[in-house]
Amino acid sequence: MLKQIIIGLIFIGIGAGGAVLYLQNQAPKQEVHVHGAEYCSKHKIAESECPWCDKSLIKKMGMCPGHKVPEALCSRCNSDLIPGFKAENDWCAGHDLPESQCDLCKAGQYPPGEVPKGS
């Protein structure tokens, strides 16, 4: 009888542990600070690296030599900037670039189904 009680308690412990792990994974994820820095929830990047919140970064970082756009705004070199461009409504999904930097869109070559802003 004692053996059955011990086995039952083991199964209850295993079940409870599994339930705790399951519930922890079901909890909503909260935004965290990036490397101890403040987090810009609008642009989804550390505030210290957010060129929309700190416009001085654009001048400080200079131009991206490979893409001829400000380094602080170069989504081709730093894909972490993409959510920020989307939050600013400056994203060309068809060409996978910020619309403000998309030479094809500027030349009027819009992706199928995309309408230029202001039209």
C-alpha positions as CSV (number, residue, x, y, z in Angstrom):
1,M,0.0,0.0,0.0
2,L,2.8,2.4,0.9
3,K,4.5,1.7,-2.4
4,Q,1.3,2.7,-4.3
5,I,1.1,5.9,-2.3
6,I,4.7,6.8,-3.2
7,I,4.1,6.0,-6.9
8,G,1.0,8.1,-6.8
9,L,2.8,11.1,-5.2
10,I,5.5,10.8,-7.8
11,F,3.0,10.9,-10.7
12,I,1.2,13.9,-9.0
13,G,4.6,15.7,-8.7
14,I,5.4,15.0,-12.4
15,G,2.0,16.2,-13.5
16,A,2.2,19.4,-11.4
17,G,5.7,20.1,-12.7
18,G,4.4,19.7,-16.3
19,A,1.5,21.9,-15.6
20,V,3.7,24.7,-14.3
21,L,6.0,24.5,-17.4
22,Y,3.0,24.6,-19.7
23,L,1.5,27.6,-18.0
24,Q,4.8,29.5,-18.0
25,N,4.9,29.0,-21.8
26,Q,1.4,30.2,-22.1
27,A,2.0,33.5,-20.3
28,P,1.9,36.6,-22.6
29,K,5.4,37.7,-23.5
30,Q,6.4,41.1,-22.3
31,E,8.7,43.5,-24.0
32,V,12.1,43.4,-22.4
33,H,14.9,45.9,-22.2
34,V,17.6,45.4,-24.7
35,H,21.0,45.0,-23.1
36,G,19.8,46.9,-20.0
37,A,18.8,49.9,-22.3
38,E,15.4,51.5,-22.6
39,Y,13.3,50.0,-25.4
40,C,11.4,52.0,-28.0
41,S,8.1,50.0,-28.1
42,K,6.9,52.0,-31.2
43,H,10.0,51.2,-33.4
44,K,10.9,47.9,-31.7
45,I,14.5,48.8,-31.1
46,A,16.7,50.0,-28.2
47,E,16.0,53.7,-27.7
48,S,19.8,54.4,-27.8
49,E,19.8,53.0,-31.4
50,C,16.5,54.4,-32.6
51,P,17.1,57.0,-35.4
52,W,13.4,58.1,-35.3
53,C,13.5,59.0,-31.6
54,D,17.1,60.3,-31.6
55,K,17.6,62.0,-34.9
56,S,21.1,63.0,-34.0
57,L,22.1,59.4,-34.7
58,I,21.6,60.0,-38.4
59,K,24.3,62.7,-38.5
60,K,26.6,60.9,-36.0
61,M,26.7,57.6,-38.0
62,G,27.2,59.2,-41.4
63,M,26.4,57.5,-44.7
64,C,26.3,53.8,-45.5
65,P,29.0,53.5,-48.1
66,G,27.4,50.4,-49.7
67,H,23.9,51.7,-50.0
68,K,24.2,55.5,-50.1
69,V,21.6,56.1,-47.3
70,P,22.3,57.2,-43.7
71,E,23.9,54.3,-41.8
72,A,21.4,54.8,-39.0
73,L,18.6,54.2,-41.4
74,C,20.1,51.4,-43.5
75,S,17.7,48.4,-43.2
76,R,19.9,46.4,-45.6
77,C,22.8,46.5,-43.2
78,N,20.6,46.4,-40.0
79,S,17.4,44.4,-40.4
80,D,16.4,45.4,-36.8
81,L,15.3,48.7,-38.3
82,I,12.5,47.1,-40.5
83,P,9.8,47.2,-37.8
84,G,10.6,50.9,-37.3
85,F,10.1,51.7,-40.9
86,K,6.9,49.7,-40.9
87,A,5.7,51.6,-37.8
88,E,6.5,54.9,-39.6
89,N,4.4,53.6,-42.6
90,D,7.6,53.8,-44.7
91,W,7.9,50.3,-46.1
92,C,7.7,49.0,-49.7
93,A,6.8,45.3,-49.2
94,G,7.1,44.6,-52.9
95,H,10.7,45.7,-53.1
96,D,11.5,44.9,-49.4
97,L,12.9,48.3,-48.7
98,P,11.9,51.5,-47.0
99,E,9.7,53.3,-49.5
100,S,11.7,56.5,-48.9
101,Q,14.8,54.6,-50.1
102,C,13.2,52.6,-52.8
103,D,14.6,53.8,-56.2
104,L,12.2,51.7,-58.1
105,C,9.2,53.3,-56.4
106,K,10.7,56.7,-56.8
107,A,10.9,55.9,-60.6
108,G,7.3,54.9,-60.6
109,Q,7.9,51.2,-60.9
110,Y,5.5,50.1,-58.2
111,P,5.1,46.4,-57.3
112,P,1.8,44.9,-58.6
113,G,-1.2,45.9,-56.4
114,E,0.7,48.6,-54.6
115,V,-0.6,52.2,-54.9
116,P,1.8,55.1,-54.4
117,K,1.1,57.2,-51.3
118,G,-0.9,60.3,-51.9
119,S,-2.8,58.7,-54.9
